[in-house]
């Protein structure tokens, strides 16, 4: 890697614009890091995946991100990071996070990675970065979008009239922490209770099956397999999580009037039972002007997150290295989960 700065970026502070040529997109989750070299037209030129050292601390995660970037680099001018947690792209920091990444809250993500690579870095929440690719695919300057990512947690992003919403400290769009009647009394990863994530995330559906049967299982795929064989409790656990998600998304659609509602993540891929239940619950909530709206899968599939990360280098501030290279700063209590 070289220490080239993109046009409009100087020194350690944020700037805008990107270098000519390809950039690196990094998608950081609780289990893996996806890295890609992405051309200016969005074509993925090279791709690698490595595990996330989720329990080793923020410095180890930053080291792993830098290593992933080096694996795909071939003259990149900047790095975009789509990261788990509540990310403030203006400051380049993780303002809050759950314990899926130990010590992640408070990390100076952009400056820390730039110090390790010599490249300017832009960053944002992983789901919001993915949503930016969906918004671009809609076309037109004033399109609106709601995106939910249902996996280990429930994340989300909202764009209104062509503008991605970030909100105070970057927290806008954390749909997993909207109250849900199906989750009443259940503890949530954010420290609250009764939130959508507590009933709709993959681990939550798995836990519900264990409560219904007194027979805990290891993972969501076990529940899905039993549902496919006609297990009534497994079907109930899956449809409960799906309907809870559909109801929340239907209510948000009424409030925001989106042109498109996208549901991604690992949970919706478990089969038609889940998707049918979610869609029926979503439709039941809609006001008359939205009756034709239906939730859909992401349009870019597996490349959406890394392409969204690369897009950040053109849409959010770029940060150069700071000295010394930071680990975690003072964390805040986690208001939101990640995917």
C-alpha positions in Angstrom: 0.0 0.0 0.0 1.1 3.6 -0.5 0.3 6.6 1.6 -1.5 8.4 -1.2 -4.1 10.8 -0.1 -7.2 11.3 -2.2 -8.2 14.6 -3.7 -9.7 16.8 -1.0 -8.1 15.0 1.9 -5.2 16.5 3.9 -3.5 15.1 6.9 -5.3 13.5 9.8 -8.6 15.3 9.5 -11.6 14.3 7.4 -12.0 15.4 3.8 -14.1 14.3 0.8 -13.5 12.8 -2.6 -11.4 9.8 -3.6 -8.3 8.9 -5.5 -8.6 7.9 -9.1 -8.8 4.1 -9.7 -9.9 1.3 -7.4 -10.6 1.4 -3.7 -10.8 -1.2 -1.0 -14.1 -2.2 0.6 -14.1 -3.9 3.9 -17.2 -5.5 5.5 -16.6 -6.1 9.2 -18.9 -8.4 11.1 -18.8 -10.3 14.4 -17.6 -13.5 12.7 -15.8 -12.5 9.5 -14.2 -9.7 7.5 -14.9 -9.6 3.8 -12.4 -7.6 1.7 -12.6 -6.6 -1.9 -10.8 -4.4 -4.4 -13.6 -2.5 -6.2 -13.3 -0.6 -9.4 -14.7 2.9 -9.9 -17.8 1.4 -11.7 -18.5 -1.0 -8.8 -17.0 -4.1 -10.3 -15.4 -6.4 -7.7 -11.8 -7.1 -9.0 -10.5 -9.2 -6.1 -12.0 -10.7 -2.9 -10.8 -12.3 0.3 -12.4 -13.4 3.6 -10.8 -13.9 7.0 -12.2 -14.5 10.5 -12.8 -11.6 12.8 -10.8 -11.8 16.1 -13.9 -10.8 17.9 -12.7 -11.5 21.4 -9.2 -10.2 21.1 -9.9 -6.5 21.5 -10.1 -3.4 19.2 -6.4 -3.3 18.3 -6.5 -6.9 17.1 -9.6 -6.1 15.0 -7.9 -3.1 13.4 -4.8 -5.2 12.7 -7.1 -7.8 11.0 -8.8 -5.2 8.9 -5.4 -3.9 7.8 -4.2 -7.4 6.9 -7.4 -8.0 4.9 -6.9 -4.8 3.0 -3.3 -5.8 2.1 -4.6 -9.1 0.8 -6.6 -7.4 -1.9 -4.7 -4.2 -2.5 -3.4 -3.4 -6.0 -2.8 0.4 -6.1 -6.0 1.3 -4.1 -6.4 5.0 -3.3 -8.6 4.7 -0.2 -10.4 2.3 2.0 -14.1 2.2 2.9 -15.2 0.2 6.0 -18.7 -1.1 6.6 -18.5 -2.0 10.3 -20.6 -3.6 13.0 -21.7 -1.2 15.7 -23.0 2.4 15.8 -20.6 4.3 13.6 -20.3 8.1 13.3 -18.8 8.6 9.8 -18.1 12.3 10.6 -15.7 11.5 13.4 -14.7 8.0 12.1 -15.4 6.4 15.5 -17.5 3.6 16.9 -19.9 5.5 19.2 -21.5 2.3 20.7 -21.5 -1.4 20.2 -22.8 -4.6 21.7 -20.4 -7.3 23.0 -20.2 -9.1 19.7 -16.8 -7.4 19.3 -15.0 -7.1 22.7 -14.0 -3.5 23.4 -15.2 -2.2 20.1 -17.3 0.7 21.5 -15.2 4.0 21.5 -12.7 2.8 18.9 -11.3 5.4 16.5 -11.9 3.2 13.6 -10.9 5.4 10.6 -7.8 6.9 12.2 -6.6 3.6 13.6 -6.9 1.8 10.2 -5.4 4.7 8.3 -2.4 4.6 10.6 -1.9 0.9 9.9 -2.3 1.2 6.1 -1.2 4.7 5.1 -4.4 5.1 3.2 -7.3 7.5 3.9 -10.3 5.7 5.4 -14.1 6.3 5.3 -16.4 4.3 7.6 -20.1 3.8 8.4 -22.4 1.2 9.9 -22.4 -2.0 7.8 -26.2 -2.1 7.2 -26.2 1.6 6.2 -23.4 1.0 3.7 -25.4 -1.9 2.1 -28.5 0.3 2.0 -26.6 2.9 0.0 -26.1 0.4 -2.9 -29.8 -0.3 -2.8 -30.7 3.4 -2.8 -28.4 3.9 -5.8 -30.1 1.0 -7.6 -33.5 2.7 -7.2 -32.3 5.7 -9.4 -33.8 9.2 -9.2 -32.8 11.9 -6.7 -35.7 11.6 -4.2 -36.2 7.9 -3.6 -36.8 6.5 -0.1 -35.8 3.1 1.3 -36.1 1.0 4.5 -33.6 -1.8 4.9 -33.5 -4.4 7.6 -30.7 -6.9 8.1 -31.8 -9.9 10.2 -29.0 -12.1 11.4 -27.2 -12.5 14.7 -28.8 -9.2 15.5 -31.3 -6.9 13.7 -29.8 -3.9 12.1 -31.3 -1.4 9.7 -31.0 1.7 7.6 -33.4 4.4 6.4 -33.1 6.8 3.5 -35.7 9.5 2.9 -35.9 11.6 -0.3 -32.5 10.4 -1.5 -30.7 11.1 1.7 -29.4 8.4 4.1 -30.3 9.2 7.7 -27.5 9.1 10.3 -29.0 10.8 13.3 -27.3 11.7 16.5 -24.0 9.8 17.0 -24.9 7.8 13.9 -27.6 5.8 15.6 -30.4 6.3 13.0 -31.8 3.1 11.5 -31.2 0.6 14.4 -34.5 -1.1 13.8 -33.8 -4.0 16.1 -34.5 -1.8 19.1 -38.1 -0.8 18.1 -40.6 -2.2 20.7 -42.3 -5.4 19.6 -45.3 -6.9 21.3 -44.0 -10.4 20.5 -40.8 -9.6 22.5 -42.6 -8.3 25.6 -40.5 -9.1 28.7 -37.6 -10.6 26.8 -34.1 -9.1 27.5 -32.4 -7.4 24.6 -28.7 -7.2 23.8 -28.8 -3.4 24.3 -29.7 -3.8 27.9 -33.4 -3.0 27.5 -36.3 -5.4 27.0 -39.2 -6.1 24.6 -37.3 -5.0 21.5 -37.6 -6.6 18.1 -34.1 -8.1 18.2 -35.0 -10.1 21.3 -37.6 -12.2 19.3 -36.5 -11.8 15.6 -32.7 -12.3 15.5 -31.4 -15.8 14.6 -30.3 -16.6 18.2 -33.7 -15.3 19.5 -35.6 -17.6 17.2 -33.4 -20.5 18.3 -34.0 -19.6 22.0 -37.7 -19.4 21.5 -37.7 -22.9 20.1 -35.9 -24.1 23.2 -38.4 -22.4 25.5 -41.4 -23.9 23.6 -40.0 -27.4 23.7 -37.6 -27.6 26.7 -35.1 -28.9 24.2 -32.4 -26.4 23.4 -30.7 -26.6 20.0 -27.4 -25.1 18.8 -28.3 -22.9 15.9 -31.1 -21.5 13.7 -30.4 -24.1 10.9 -31.4 -26.8 13.4 -34.7 -25.1 13.9 -35.2 -24.6 10.2 -34.5 -28.3 9.5 -37.0 -29.3 12.1 -39.6 -26.9 10.7 -39.1 -28.4 7.2 -39.9 -31.8 8.7 -43.2 -30.5 10.1 -42.1 -29.7 13.8 -44.9 -27.4 15.0 -42.8 -25.7 17.6 -40.0 -25.0 15.1 -42.6 -23.5 12.7 -44.0 -21.4 15.5 -40.6 -20.1 16.5 -39.7 -19.1 12.9 -43.1 -17.5 12.1 -43.1 -15.6 15.4 -39.8 -13.9 14.6 -40.8 -13.3 11.0 -44.2 -11.8 11.8 -42.7 -9.5 14.4 -40.2 -8.2 11.8 -43.0 -7.8 9.2 -45.2 -5.8 11.7 -42.4 -3.4 12.6 -41.4 -2.9 8.9 -45.1 -2.3 7.9 -45.4 0.3 10.6 -42.2 2.0 9.5 -43.5 2.0 5.9 -46.6 3.8 7.0 -44.5 6.4 8.8 -41.8 6.9 6.1 -43.5 6.1 2.7 -40.6 4.2 1.2 -40.3 3.2 -2.5 -38.6 0.0 -1.5 -38.4 -2.2 1.6 -35.4 -4.6 1.7 -34.9 -7.5 4.1 -31.4 -9.1 4.1 -29.2 -11.0 6.4 -28.9 -14.7 7.1 -32.3 -15.3 8.8 -34.5 -14.6 5.7 -32.5 -17.2 3.8 -33.8 -20.1 5.9 -36.7 -20.7 3.6 -40.2 -19.8 2.3 -41.9 -20.3 5.7 -40.0 -17.3 7.1 -40.5 -15.1 4.1 -44.2 -15.9 3.7 -44.9 -15.1 7.4 -43.0 -11.8 7.2 -44.7 -10.7 4.0 -48.2 -11.5 5.3 -47.6 -9.5 8.6 -46.1 -6.6 6.6 -49.1 -6.4 4.3 -51.5 -6.5 7.1 -50.0 -3.2 8.6 -50.0 -1.2 5.4 -52.2 1.9 4.8 -54.2 2.0 1.5 -51.7 4.1 -0.5 -48.9 1.5 0.1 -50.9 -1.7 -0.5 -48.8 -2.7 -3.5 -45.5 -2.5 -1.6 -43.8 -5.8 -0.7 -40.5 -6.5 1.1 -37.8 -7.8 -1.2 -34.3 -9.3 -0.9 -31.2 -7.2 -1.5 -30.6 -6.7 -5.2 -26.8 -7.1 -5.2 -26.5 -10.3 -3.2 -23.2 -11.2 -1.6 -21.3 -8.2 -3.0 -23.7 -5.6 -1.5 -21.7 -4.9 1.7 -18.2 -4.6 0.2 -19.5 -2.5 -2.7 -21.3 -0.3 -0.2 -18.1 0.0 1.8 -16.2 1.1 -1.3 -19.0 3.6 -2.1 -18.4 5.2 1.3 -15.1 6.6 0.0 -17.2 8.9 -2.3 -20.0 9.8 0.0 -18.6 10.2 3.6 -15.6 11.9 5.1 -12.2 10.4 4.6 -9.8 10.3 7.5 -6.0 10.2 7.6 -3.8 8.7 10.3 -3.7 10.1 13.8 -0.9 9.7 16.3 -0.7 7.5 18.2 -2.7 4.8 16.5 -5.7 4.4 18.7 -7.3 1.5 20.4 -10.7 1.9 22.1 -11.6 5.2 23.7 -14.1 5.7 26.5 -17.1 3.5 25.6 -20.8 4.5 25.9 -23.6 2.1 26.9 -24.7 0.2 23.8 -28.1 1.4 22.6 -28.2 -0.8 19.5 -27.3 -4.3 18.2 -25.6 -5.2 15.1 -26.4 -7.8 12.4 
